[in-house]
Amino acid sequence: MKHAKSNHKGFAAIEAVLILVAVAIIGGTGYYVYHANKKATSTYNSASKTASAGTNSQPNGGKGGGGPNTGPAKTEIFLIPEWKLSAEIPAPPEQAGLIQYKITQQNGQETAQFSTQELKDADPACAVDQTPAAGFILRAKATDHLYLDDGTDSGQTIQKSIASGVIKSYKKVSNYYYIYQHPQGLCGASPTIPQLQQAAVKSVQSIAAKLTAE
């Protein structure tokens, strides 16, 4: 009696094919998982950078004075409605005195004389209606005459005084020149006056330099 021969080669080929299919499936699954994880990580990193950039560039950063991720310094608009002017200046610290001004007439020309509440509190003589403790801004046209500190006429127009270098610091807005002039001395005898007055002068100089039409 003859026995049928087993076809071992056929089974071996089928097993090999099945193994290759299984390896392909496993490899494909691993490849998909790897790239899915990589994409998720990339998306997370991108979102983190965007959030970080948003914190750094946020306008009007928090109070408390600088430091990382606080954004640019805060600013405020100082208005002189009588002249239809404004100036963007750094916002003062919470403890700083409020800037005050008063429009007056000198030699037929308008001036805005300045002081601060802090100066007034230190010495009533520094009040804005008493003396320009933080200096004043002269408003004049090119053909107006420049007057000296003692009130005498210099004999030169504003335009000629600028051309000759007598007036070095000014801001022209429309048809007017705005010229900052320093206070003539200390406005009071309190020991805190020099420091307070110096800070006030810097603030008013910043206003004068950044005046613009409303």
C-alpha positions in Angstrom: 0.0 0.0 0.0 1.5 3.4 -1.1 1.3 6.5 1.2 0.7 10.0 -0.3 3.7 12.3 0.1 3.2 15.4 2.3 3.8 18.7 0.5 6.0 20.4 3.0 7.2 22.9 0.5 3.7 24.3 0.0 3.1 24.7 3.7 6.5 26.4 4.1 5.7 28.9 1.4 2.4 29.8 3.0 4.0 30.2 6.4 6.6 32.5 5.0 3.9 34.7 3.3 1.9 34.8 6.6 5.0 35.9 8.5 5.8 38.6 6.0 2.2 39.9 6.2 2.4 39.9 10.0 5.7 41.8 9.9 4.3 44.3 7.4 1.2 44.9 9.6 3.3 45.3 12.8 5.8 47.6 11.0 3.0 49.7 9.5 1.3 50.1 12.8 4.6 51.1 14.5 5.3 53.6 11.8 1.8 55.1 12.1 2.1 55.4 15.9 5.6 56.9 15.7 4.5 59.7 13.3 1.3 60.3 15.2 3.2 60.9 18.4 5.8 63.1 16.6 3.0 65.2 15.1 1.3 65.6 18.4 4.6 66.7 20.0 5.3 69.2 17.2 1.8 70.6 17.6 2.3 71.0 21.4 5.6 72.7 21.0 4.1 75.1 18.5 1.2 75.9 20.7 3.6 76.5 23.7 5.7 79.0 21.6 2.6 80.8 20.5 1.3 81.1 24.1 4.8 82.3 25.2 5.0 84.9 22.5 1.5 86.1 23.4 2.6 86.7 27.0 5.7 88.6 26.0 4.0 90.8 23.5 1.0 91.6 25.5 0.5 95.4 25.6 0.1 97.3 28.8 2.1 94.9 30.9 1.3 94.3 34.6 2.1 96.8 37.4 5.1 96.3 39.6 7.9 97.5 37.4 9.4 95.3 34.7 10.8 91.8 34.7 10.4 89.0 32.2 7.1 88.4 30.4 5.6 91.6 31.7 5.3 93.2 28.2 6.1 96.8 27.2 5.9 99.6 29.7 2.5 101.1 30.2 1.8 104.5 28.6 -0.9 107.1 29.1 -2.1 110.1 27.1 -1.5 113.6 28.6 -4.1 116.1 27.2 -3.9 119.8 26.8 -7.4 120.4 25.5 -7.0 124.2 25.4 -4.4 123.8 22.7 -6.0 120.6 21.2 -2.8 118.7 21.9 -1.9 115.4 23.4 1.3 113.5 24.3 1.9 109.8 24.9 4.2 109.4 27.8 5.2 106.6 30.2 2.7 106.0 32.9 4.1 107.1 36.2 4.4 104.8 39.2 1.4 104.7 41.5 3.3 106.7 44.1 4.2 109.5 41.7 2.6 112.9 41.9 0.0 113.9 39.4 1.2 116.4 36.7 -0.7 119.6 36.8 -0.7 122.6 34.5 -2.3 126.0 34.1 -2.6 128.1 31.0 -1.3 131.7 31.5 -0.4 134.8 29.5 3.1 136.2 29.4 4.0 139.1 27.1 0.9 138.4 25.1 1.9 134.8 24.5 0.2 131.7 26.0 2.2 129.4 28.3 1.3 126.2 30.2 3.1 126.2 33.5 3.6 122.9 35.2 3.9 121.4 38.7 2.9 118.2 40.4 0.6 117.3 43.3 3.7 115.8 45.0 5.6 119.1 44.8 2.5 121.0 46.1 2.2 118.6 49.0 5.9 119.1 49.8 5.6 122.9 49.8 2.5 125.0 48.9 4.8 127.4 47.2 5.2 124.8 44.5 1.5 124.8 43.5 0.9 125.2 39.8 -1.0 128.5 40.4 2.0 129.9 42.4 5.0 129.1 40.2 6.0 126.9 37.2 7.8 124.5 39.5 8.4 122.0 36.7 9.0 124.7 34.1 6.6 125.8 31.3 5.8 125.3 27.7 5.6 128.5 25.5 3.2 128.5 22.6 4.3 130.9 19.9 4.1 131.5 16.1 7.3 131.8 14.0 6.8 135.6 13.7 6.3 136.2 17.5 9.2 137.7 19.4 11.2 135.8 21.9 11.2 137.3 25.4 14.1 136.8 27.9 13.6 135.4 31.4 13.3 139.0 32.8 10.5 139.8 30.4 12.5 142.0 28.0 12.2 141.6 24.2 15.2 139.8 22.7 14.7 141.6 19.4 14.5 138.2 17.6 11.5 136.3 16.3 11.0 132.7 17.3 12.0 131.6 13.8 15.3 133.6 14.0 16.0 132.4 17.5 15.7 128.8 16.3 17.8 129.4 13.2 20.6 131.0 15.3 20.5 128.2 18.0 19.2 130.4 20.8 16.2 128.0 21.0 17.4 124.4 20.8 14.6 122.4 22.1 11.1 122.8 20.5 8.3 120.9 18.9 6.3 122.4 15.9 2.7 121.3 15.6 0.6 123.0 12.9 1.4 126.7 12.9 2.8 126.9 16.4 6.1 126.2 18.1 6.0 124.7 21.6 9.2 125.5 23.5 10.0 124.1 26.9 11.7 126.4 29.4 13.2 125.3 32.7 12.2 126.6 36.1 14.4 129.5 37.4 15.1 127.8 40.7 13.8 125.6 43.5 10.2 126.3 44.3 10.4 125.6 48.0 12.7 125.0 50.9 11.7 121.4 51.8 14.7 118.9 51.6 12.7 116.7 49.2 12.1 119.5 46.7 15.2 119.1 44.5 14.6 115.4 43.8 10.8 115.9 43.3 11.4 118.9 41.0 14.0 117.1 38.9 11.6 114.2 38.3 8.8 116.7 37.4 11.0 118.5 35.0 11.8 115.3 33.2 8.1 114.4 32.9 7.3 117.8 31.4 10.2 117.7 29.0 8.9 114.3 27.8 5.4 115.9 27.3 6.9 118.8 25.3 8.9 116.5 23.1 5.9 114.3 22.2 3.2 116.9 21.6 0.9 116.1 18.7 -2.4 117.4 17.4 -5.4 115.6 18.8 
